[in-house]
């Protein structure tokens, strides 16, 4: 290997290691202080680099947040929409199918912990909006697949899906529920709602003709 090629490879490796340190530091600080509670100076101190080095790698939040998200998802291993068939497996009745969905999603939420929390301001960031839209759509897709035999309709599936969202899981955990109990509670509430679900006109915010006037 020529000295020039060696030097280039060495600089590339150093650049990658520095970038990794910055991302590791940022992920840690964002979980502790929030995105907007973390400054570039905080990141530089945590990563043991100069502030200018942080800006060199990530000049703006629009570059930093997606990079952190990508690395974080590699570590947290969220379920993918394509994995729903494998997750549900051979379960046939709706209760077991929903329970398996809840167990899979809640295990991911447990792994994510503080990393999945965000405040109203953070949700305005494009990367955060994209992630939350993806997660909501994935959860709704899992619920629809779990209830395919019941065919509740898209409005009902969307209504039920909130029981399997991260904020619901987080609220149950804050109140002392174990993961297993949280999964059983979400599953039971979904089945009760299906059994006693309101008429379609309530879900679509329409008023029957007979009730008008």
C-alpha positions as CSV (number, residue, x, y, z in Angstrom):
1,X,0.0,0.0,0.0
2,X,1.4,3.4,-0.9
3,X,1.9,6.0,1.8
4,X,-0.8,8.2,0.2
5,X,-3.4,5.5,0.2
6,X,-2.5,4.6,3.8
7,X,-2.9,8.2,4.9
8,X,-6.3,8.5,3.2
9,X,-7.5,5.3,4.8
10,X,-6.3,6.5,8.2
11,X,-8.1,9.8,7.9
12,X,-11.3,8.1,6.8
13,X,-11.1,5.7,9.8
14,X,-10.5,8.6,12.1
15,X,-13.3,10.6,10.7
16,X,-15.7,7.7,11.1
17,X,-14.6,7.1,14.7
18,X,-15.1,10.8,15.6
19,X,-18.5,10.8,13.9
20,X,-19.5,7.7,16.0
21,X,-18.3,9.4,19.2
22,X,-20.4,12.4,18.4
23,X,-23.5,10.3,17.7
24,X,-23.1,8.2,20.8
25,X,-22.7,11.4,22.9
26,X,-25.7,13.0,21.3
27,X,-28.0,10.0,21.8
28,X,-27.0,9.9,25.5
29,X,-27.6,13.6,26.0
30,X,-30.9,13.6,24.0
31,X,-32.3,10.9,26.2
32,X,-31.2,12.8,29.4
33,X,-31.9,16.4,28.4
34,X,-34.1,16.3,25.3
35,X,-33.1,17.5,21.8
36,X,-33.6,21.2,22.5
37,X,-32.0,20.8,26.0
38,X,-28.8,19.7,24.4
39,X,-26.3,22.2,22.9
40,X,-23.4,21.6,20.5
41,X,-21.1,22.5,23.3
42,X,-22.7,19.8,25.5
43,X,-22.1,17.2,22.7
44,X,-18.5,18.3,22.2
45,X,-17.8,17.9,25.9
46,X,-19.4,14.5,26.1
47,X,-17.7,13.3,23.0
48,X,-14.4,14.9,24.0
49,X,-14.0,16.8,20.7
50,X,-14.0,20.5,19.8
51,X,-17.3,22.3,19.2
52,X,-16.2,23.0,15.6
53,X,-15.7,19.3,15.1
54,X,-19.4,18.7,16.0
55,X,-20.5,21.4,13.5
56,X,-18.2,19.9,10.8
57,X,-19.9,16.6,11.0
58,X,-23.4,17.9,11.7
59,X,-24.0,21.6,10.9
60,X,-27.7,21.5,11.8
61,X,-30.3,19.5,13.8
62,X,-31.8,18.4,10.5
63,X,-28.6,16.5,9.8
64,X,-27.9,15.4,13.4
65,X,-31.3,14.1,14.4
66,X,-31.8,11.7,11.5
67,X,-28.3,10.3,11.9
68,X,-28.9,9.7,15.6
69,X,-32.3,8.1,14.8
70,X,-30.7,5.7,12.2
71,X,-28.1,4.5,14.7
72,X,-30.6,4.2,17.5
73,X,-32.9,2.1,15.4
74,X,-30.1,-0.2,14.6
75,X,-29.5,-0.8,18.3
76,X,-33.2,-0.9,19.3
77,X,-34.3,-3.3,16.5
78,X,-37.9,-2.1,16.0
79,X,-40.3,-4.5,14.4
80,X,-40.8,-3.9,10.7
81,X,-44.2,-3.8,8.9
82,X,-43.0,-6.9,6.9
83,X,-42.5,-8.9,10.1
84,X,-46.2,-8.9,11.2
85,X,-46.9,-12.3,9.7
86,X,-44.0,-13.8,11.6
87,X,-45.0,-12.0,14.8
88,X,-48.5,-13.4,14.7
89,X,-47.4,-16.8,13.6
90,X,-50.0,-19.5,13.6
91,X,-52.3,-17.8,16.0
92,X,-55.9,-17.9,14.8
93,X,-58.2,-16.2,17.3
94,X,-58.1,-12.4,17.6
95,X,-57.2,-12.4,21.3
96,X,-53.9,-14.4,20.8
97,X,-53.1,-12.5,17.6
98,X,-53.5,-9.1,19.4
99,X,-51.5,-10.4,22.4
100,X,-48.6,-11.3,20.2
101,X,-48.7,-7.9,18.5
102,X,-48.8,-6.2,22.0
103,X,-45.9,-8.3,23.2
104,X,-43.7,-7.5,20.2
105,X,-44.5,-3.7,20.3
106,X,-44.2,-3.4,24.0
107,X,-40.9,-5.2,24.1
108,X,-39.6,-2.7,21.5
109,X,-41.0,0.2,23.6
110,X,-39.3,-1.2,26.7
111,X,-35.9,-1.4,24.8
112,X,-36.4,2.2,23.6
113,X,-37.4,3.7,26.9
114,X,-36.5,7.4,27.1
115,X,-35.2,7.4,23.6
116,X,-38.7,7.1,22.3
117,X,-40.1,10.0,24.3
118,X,-40.5,13.4,22.7
119,X,-42.1,16.8,23.6
120,X,-44.3,19.0,21.4
121,X,-41.4,21.1,20.2
122,X,-39.4,18.1,19.2
123,X,-42.3,16.6,17.3
124,X,-42.1,19.6,14.9
125,X,-38.7,18.5,13.6
126,X,-39.1,16.8,10.2
127,X,-37.2,13.7,11.2
128,X,-39.4,13.3,14.3
129,X,-42.6,13.8,12.4
130,X,-41.5,11.2,9.9
131,X,-40.6,8.7,12.6
132,X,-43.8,9.1,14.5
133,X,-45.9,8.8,11.3
134,X,-44.0,5.6,10.5
135,X,-44.6,4.2,13.9
136,X,-48.3,5.0,14.0
137,X,-48.8,3.5,10.6
138,X,-46.9,0.4,11.6
139,X,-48.9,-0.1,14.8
140,X,-52.2,0.4,12.9
141,X,-51.0,-2.1,10.3
142,X,-50.2,-4.7,13.0
143,X,-53.6,-4.2,14.5
144,X,-55.5,-4.6,11.2
145,X,-53.6,-7.8,10.5
146,X,-54.3,-9.2,14.0
147,X,-58.0,-8.4,13.5
148,X,-58.3,-9.5,9.8
149,X,-60.9,-12.1,10.6
150,X,-63.0,-9.6,12.5
151,X,-62.8,-7.1,9.7
152,X,-63.5,-4.1,12.0
153,X,-62.9,-1.5,9.2
154,X,-60.1,1.0,9.0
155,X,-61.7,3.6,11.3
156,X,-62.2,1.0,14.1
157,X,-58.6,-0.4,13.6
158,X,-57.3,3.1,13.9
159,X,-59.3,3.7,17.0
160,X,-58.1,0.5,18.6
161,X,-54.5,1.2,17.7
162,X,-54.0,3.8,20.3
163,X,-54.0,1.1,22.9
164,X,-50.8,-0.3,21.4
165,X,-49.0,3.0,20.9
166,X,-45.9,4.0,22.8
167,X,-47.7,6.8,24.9
168,X,-50.3,4.2,26.1
169,X,-47.6,1.7,27.0
170,X,-45.6,4.4,28.8
171,X,-48.6,5.6,30.8
172,X,-49.2,2.0,32.0
173,X,-45.6,1.5,32.9
174,X,-45.5,4.8,34.9
175,X,-48.5,3.4,36.8
176,X,-46.5,0.3,37.8
177,X,-47.7,-2.2,35.3
178,X,-45.4,-5.0,34.2
179,X,-44.9,-5.4,30.5
180,X,-47.0,-8.6,30.6
181,X,-49.8,-6.9,32.4
182,X,-49.7,-3.9,30.0
183,X,-49.9,-6.3,27.0
184,X,-52.9,-8.2,28.6
185,X,-54.6,-4.9,29.5
186,X,-54.3,-3.4,26.0
187,X,-55.4,-6.7,24.4
188,X,-58.4,-7.0,26.8
189,X,-59.5,-3.4,26.2
190,X,-59.3,-3.8,22.5
191,X,-61.5,-6.9,22.6
192,X,-64.0,-5.2,24.8
193,X,-64.1,-2.2,22.5
194,X,-64.6,-4.5,19.5
195,X,-67.5,-6.2,21.3
196,X,-69.2,-3.0,22.3
197,X,-67.9,-0.7,19.6
198,X,-70.1,2.2,18.7
199,X,-72.0,2.4,15.4
200,X,-70.1,3.4,12.3
201,X,-71.7,6.9,12.3
202,X,-70.1,7.7,15.6
203,X,-66.6,6.8,14.3
204,X,-67.0,8.9,11.2
205,X,-68.5,11.8,13.1
206,X,-71.7,11.7,11.0
207,X,-75.3,12.0,12.2
208,X,-78.0,9.6,11.0
209,X,-80.7,11.2,8.8
210,X,-83.3,10.3,11.4
211,X,-81.5,12.3,14.1
212,X,-81.1,15.5,12.0
213,X,-83.3,18.5,12.6
